[in-house]
Structure formats: C-alpha cells, structure tokens
Amino acid sequence: MRVWTILSLLAVAVSAGYAQEQDQETPKESPKPPVQLEAKKIALYPWSFAENERGTNEQAVRTVQELLRRSFEDRAGLEIIPEGRCRSVWLQLGNDNISLTYEEPGQLPQLPSPKKLLEFGEALGADYVCAGTVSWRVRSVWVGLGPKTKAEATVNVIIVDVKKREIVVDVRDFSSGSSKAEKWYETAGALLVSWGITLFSGGPKTPHMQRAGVIAVGAAIEPFFAATGRKID
C-alpha cells in the first residue's frame, strides 16, 4: 500500500512537470489590438451660391456649409475632405474652375454630370461626392404697416457613391418654401439647435437667407441618410 502511494505521488509530480514544460515551450499569444476602421470620406465639392441682390451674403453661405459639414459628420460618421485638396484634384482633371459665389443666380453653373463626379471621386480617393448649388431670391413685401423681408432658397444637389458607382441623391429645383422642406424643418429643429444653428424668422435679410438655405439644403440631402442608389451607366 505504501509503495502504491509513493508511485501515485511520483506520477502526479511527473505529470505536473510535463504540463509546466509544455506551458513554457508553447508561447502564449498576446491579445490582438482592436481593429481600427478607417472612416469613409466625402467631398463636399463643388458647391456654388448666388442671390438676386448683388453680393451674395457670406454669412448665409457659411451657415449652409456648416449644415452640410455637421450633417455628414454627425449623422453619417463621414470624414470631410478639405476643400483645398478637392479643388486641386478637380482642376488637375482638366475641369473648369467653379467659384464658391456668383453675383446673380443666372450665373450659377450647371451641376457636373454623374460620370464627371465619379471620375473626380475616384481620383480623390473619396467614398462619396456631394455637389450642389443654392440660389436665393430675397424680396420685400408690404405687410400691415410696414415692409417685411422674405427669402426663398432653391437647391440643386447630387450625391454619388463612388465605390458602388451609384447616384444616391439627385434633387433639382427644390424650394425652401415647399411643404416637404417645411416638414423636414419641423422634425430637425432640435438637431439644428444642438449643432448651434439657430434660425430666426425676423429682422434683416441675413437670418431669412440662413433659414431658407438651411431648410432647403437640409431637406434635399435627407434621402442620403436612408437611400438606395441607382447605377451610373
């Protein structure tokens, strides 16, 4: 009985030693770092703006640009490609220079073709390209005992999915005064405030232009955030 006890203890010791040796010989894999997913990129180019009163309002333009940036960054998690790089690649491809602002709406260029935007996006390394125009019509109407400023914005916008070679959004002559635009604003008001974009309805023409531009552009690009595109032939 004592012999069997000794043999059992020896067997356990040998087994433990073998297991320890195996652990030392087999290197343990170090934990792998988490995979860093690269954010998709979008080019907000080319965009052009004009109003019917000479000297397009720069503050209204900046407000629309901020709306575009925050929409694609915060709602879609996209990285905005710097405008300077976009312009450089656009011109390298032999395209005409497109200004940010024009004196009158009639001078605004036509939107580039989907094929041209696709070529641009591929050369730029973008996942999406968003191009558009905004024209404002500002007028003064007599209400009650005095004049009241009114502004309407008309938007053309096209968004191309470069990787899928699809048109995701294609909106033409979309007005801020449409019921669809006003309905979008009713649901997006809280989101705009969280971005620091506050729209006023009174006062001089600038807030009226800001409001009209944001409502028209915001409603026009809304389909992007739940869109199914069509192929570019």
N, C-alpha and C positions, 0 to 999 in steps of 0.2 A: 504494500500500500504506500509506503514511504517512497519507494522507487518510482511508482506511478505519479506521485505528487511532484517529485523533482523533475521528471520528464515533462510533465504538463507545464511547469513553470518555465523550463528551457524552451519549449515550443512557443509559448507566448512571447518570450523575450526575443526569440529569433524572428517571429512574425512582426513584432513592433519595430525591430531594427530594419527589416526589409522594407517595411512601409515608409520609414523615415528616409531610407536611402532613395526610394522611388520619388519621394517628395522633393529631395534635393536634386535629383537628376532631371526631373521634369520641371522646367521653368514655368512659373505661373504667368498667364497673360495679364498684362497691365490693362486696366479699364480704358476703352477707346473714348477719345473726346467726342462730345456731341457733334453731329454733322451740322455745319453752318450752311444754311440755304441762302443763296445769293438772291437778293431782291430783284424782281423784274423791273425793267426800266421803260419809261415813257418819254417821248419827245413832244413837248407842247409847242410845236413849230410846224409851219409858220402860222402866226395869228396876226390879224390886222384890224385896226379900229378907225372909225370916222364918224363925224356928226354933221348935221346940216348947218350948224353955225361954225364958221371957220375957226380952226384952232381946237382940235379935239381935246376934251377935258382929260388931263393926265391922271387926276385922282380917280376918275371913274374907270379908266383903263387899269390902273393898279389894283382897284378893288376886284375887277373881273379876273385879273391874273392871279390874285390871291385865292379867289374862289376855286379856280382851276387847280392850283397847286394843292390846296388843302383837301379838295375832293379826291384827287388821285392818290395823295399820300396817306390820308387818314382813313378813307373808305376802302381803298383797294390795296394799300400797302406797297405802292409803287414808288420807285426812285425817279425823281425828275432829272433828266439830263440837262446840264447847263445850257442856257440859250446860246452862249458864245460858241460852244462846240457844235451845236446844231447848225448855226449859221455857217460856220466854216465848212462843214461837210456838205451842206446844201449847195454852197457856191462851188465847191470842188467838183460836184457832179454836173456843173455847167448850167445850173438853174439860174433864172433871173433873181436879182436881189429884191426881196419883198420887205417893204418898210413896216414898222410897227403901227404908225398912224398916217392917215391921209387927211387932206383938207376937207374933202367932201365925200359922201357915201358913193357917189358915182365913180370915184377914182379907185375904189376898193378892187383888188384883183379877184379873179375867179379862183375858187378852191382848186388846188392841184388835183390831178387825176389820181385814182386809187393806185394805179401802176407806178406813178411817179413817187407817191408816198411810200409804197412798198420798197422801191429801189432805195429811197432815202433811208428808210428804217433799217434795211439790211446793211447798207454802208456804215450806218451809225452804230450798229450793234444794239438797236432798240428792240424791245418786245412789242411796243405799241407806238403808234404815231397819231397825234391828235392835232388837226389843223382846223382853223376857223376864221370867220370874220364877224365883226359886230358893227352895226351902223345904228346911230341914234338919231331920232327925229325929236327935236325939242321945240315946243311952241308955247305961246302964252295965250290963255283963253280968259274971257271975262266971266267971273263967277260972282254973283251977288254985287258987292260994292267995289270990287277990285279985280285985278288980273291974277291968274293962277298959272303957275308953270306946270306943264305936262311933258313927260318924256316917254318915248317908246323905243325899245331896242329890238332890232331884227337880227337874228343869228343864223349863220350857216356853219355847220360843223361836220367833219368826217373823222372817224376813228378807225384805224386799221390795225388788225392783229397781224404782226409781221411773221411770226412763227407759223401760224395757221394759214397765212395768206388769205385772210378774210376781212371783209368790211363789217365792223361791229356796229357802228352808228353812222347814219347818213341822214342828216336833217337839213332841210333847206327852207329859207324864208320863214323862220319860226319867230313869232312875235311875243314880246313880254306881256302884251295885252290879251293873249289867248286864255281861254278858260283852263287849258291844260297847264299853262305856266303859273297861273294864279293858284291852282290846286296844288302844284308842287311846292309853292312858297308856303302855303298853309301847313304842310307837313314838315317842311325843312326849317322853319323859323327858329326852333330851339337849337338845331345843329349849327346854324349860322352864328347865333349868339355865342355858342361855346367856342367858335373859331375867332371871335372878336369882330365879326362882320355884322354891324348893326345898321339896319336900313331905316331911313326916315322918309316920310311922305310929304313933308312941308319944306318951306324955306326956298333958297335959290335953286338953280338948275342942277348943281352938282349932286346933292342927295337923290334927286329924281333920276338922274342918269345912273347913279350907282345902283339904285333899287331896280330899275328896268333892266340893266345889264346883268345883274346877278340872277334875277328871276328868269330871264330868257336863257342864259347860258346854263344855269343850274338845271332847268327843266329839260333842255336839249340834250345834255350829256347823261341824264339819269338812266336811260336804257343801257348804258355801258355796264352798269353795276349788276345787271341780271340779263345779259344779252347772249343771243345765239347769232353768230355772224353768217354772212354769205360769202362764198368763194370769189376771189379775184381772178377773172379769166385772163 
